Amino acid sequence: MTLKEIYNAIPKRVEQSPKEKWVKELAEVCCVAPSTVKCWLSGHRHPDELRKRLIAQHLGRPIEELFNQVGSY
């Protein structure tokens, strides 16, 4: 087997996990980087009111449910 054949036998990329897809989807909805969404989830940063509304609308959940406590998201 040639070097190129060995290289070509390696899978190109493993598909993203469902959580990674979800983070990327929210990032696209809010026009931010996925790292920003991860900061929101960890509680290090918080989305502004407009982005909270976008997230709530996208997920079909009330803002109060999604962002009811500091550090809960």
NORVENZI-V839682 format. One record per residue. N is the residue number from 1. RES is the residue in one small letter. PHI is phi in whole degrees, 0 to 359 (999 if undefined). OMEGA is omega in whole degrees, 0 to 359 (999 if undefined). D_FIRST is the distance of its C-alpha to the first C-alpha in Angstrom with 1 decimal. Layout:
# NORVENZI-V839682
n:N res:RES phi:PHI omega:OMEGA d_first:D_FIRST
n:N res:RES phi:PHI omega:OMEGA d_first:D_FIRST
This chain:
# NORVENZI-V839682
n:1 res:m phi:999 omega:181 d_first:0.0
n:2 res:t phi:282 omega:178 d_first:3.8
n:3 res:l phi:302 omega:180 d_first:6.7
n:4 res:k phi:294 omega:178 d_first:8.2
n:5 res:e phi:296 omega:176 d_first:6.0
n:6 res:i phi:298 omega:179 d_first:6.5
n:7 res:y phi:300 omega:182 d_first:10.0
n:8 res:n phi:292 omega:179 d_first:10.7
n:9 res:a phi:282 omega:180 d_first:10.2
n:10 res:i phi:285 omega:178 d_first:12.9
n:11 res:p phi:303 omega:183 d_first:16.3
n:12 res:k phi:296 omega:182 d_first:18.3
n:13 res:r phi:195 omega:174 d_first:21.5
n:14 res:v phi:280 omega:180 d_first:23.5
n:15 res:e phi:298 omega:180 d_first:26.7
n:16 res:q phi:297 omega:176 d_first:29.9
n:17 res:s phi:288 omega:178 d_first:32.1
n:18 res:p phi:303 omega:179 d_first:35.4
n:19 res:k phi:292 omega:178 d_first:37.3
n:20 res:e phi:296 omega:178 d_first:35.2
n:21 res:k phi:297 omega:181 d_first:35.8
n:22 res:w phi:297 omega:179 d_first:39.5
n:23 res:v phi:298 omega:180 d_first:39.8
n:24 res:k phi:297 omega:179 d_first:38.2
n:25 res:e phi:298 omega:179 d_first:40.5
n:26 res:l phi:296 omega:178 d_first:43.6
n:27 res:a phi:299 omega:179 d_first:42.6
n:28 res:e phi:294 omega:179 d_first:42.3
n:29 res:v phi:299 omega:184 d_first:45.7
n:30 res:c phi:265 omega:181 d_first:47.3
n:31 res:c phi:58 omega:177 d_first:45.7
n:32 res:v phi:227 omega:177 d_first:44.5
n:33 res:a phi:283 omega:176 d_first:41.3
n:34 res:p phi:304 omega:178 d_first:39.6
n:35 res:s phi:297 omega:177 d_first:40.5
n:36 res:t phi:293 omega:178 d_first:44.2
n:37 res:v phi:299 omega:178 d_first:44.0
n:38 res:k phi:297 omega:176 d_first:42.6
n:39 res:c phi:295 omega:177 d_first:45.5
n:40 res:w phi:298 omega:182 d_first:47.9
n:41 res:l phi:295 omega:181 d_first:46.4
n:42 res:s phi:279 omega:181 d_first:46.7
n:43 res:g phi:89 omega:179 d_first:50.3
n:44 res:h phi:286 omega:177 d_first:49.8
n:45 res:r phi:220 omega:181 d_first:50.8
n:46 res:h phi:228 omega:178 d_first:52.5
n:47 res:p phi:291 omega:176 d_first:52.2
n:48 res:d phi:286 omega:186 d_first:55.2
n:49 res:e phi:298 omega:179 d_first:57.5
n:50 res:l phi:297 omega:180 d_first:55.9
n:51 res:r phi:291 omega:174 d_first:52.5
n:52 res:k phi:300 omega:179 d_first:54.0
n:53 res:r phi:295 omega:178 d_first:55.5
n:54 res:l phi:299 omega:180 d_first:52.2
n:55 res:i phi:296 omega:181 d_first:50.4
n:56 res:a phi:299 omega:179 d_first:53.2
n:57 res:q phi:295 omega:181 d_first:53.3
n:58 res:h phi:297 omega:182 d_first:49.5
n:59 res:l phi:273 omega:181 d_first:49.5
n:60 res:g phi:68 omega:181 d_first:52.9
n:61 res:r phi:231 omega:178 d_first:54.4
n:62 res:p phi:291 omega:178 d_first:57.6
n:63 res:i phi:305 omega:183 d_first:57.2
n:64 res:e phi:300 omega:179 d_first:59.5
n:65 res:e phi:288 omega:184 d_first:57.1
n:66 res:l phi:284 omega:187 d_first:54.0
n:67 res:f phi:231 omega:186 d_first:55.7
n:68 res:n phi:279 omega:182 d_first:58.6
n:69 res:q phi:222 omega:175 d_first:58.2
n:70 res:v phi:297 omega:178 d_first:57.1
n:71 res:g phi:81 omega:181 d_first:53.7
n:72 res:s phi:275 omega:180 d_first:53.2
n:73 res:y phi:237 omega:999 d_first:50.4
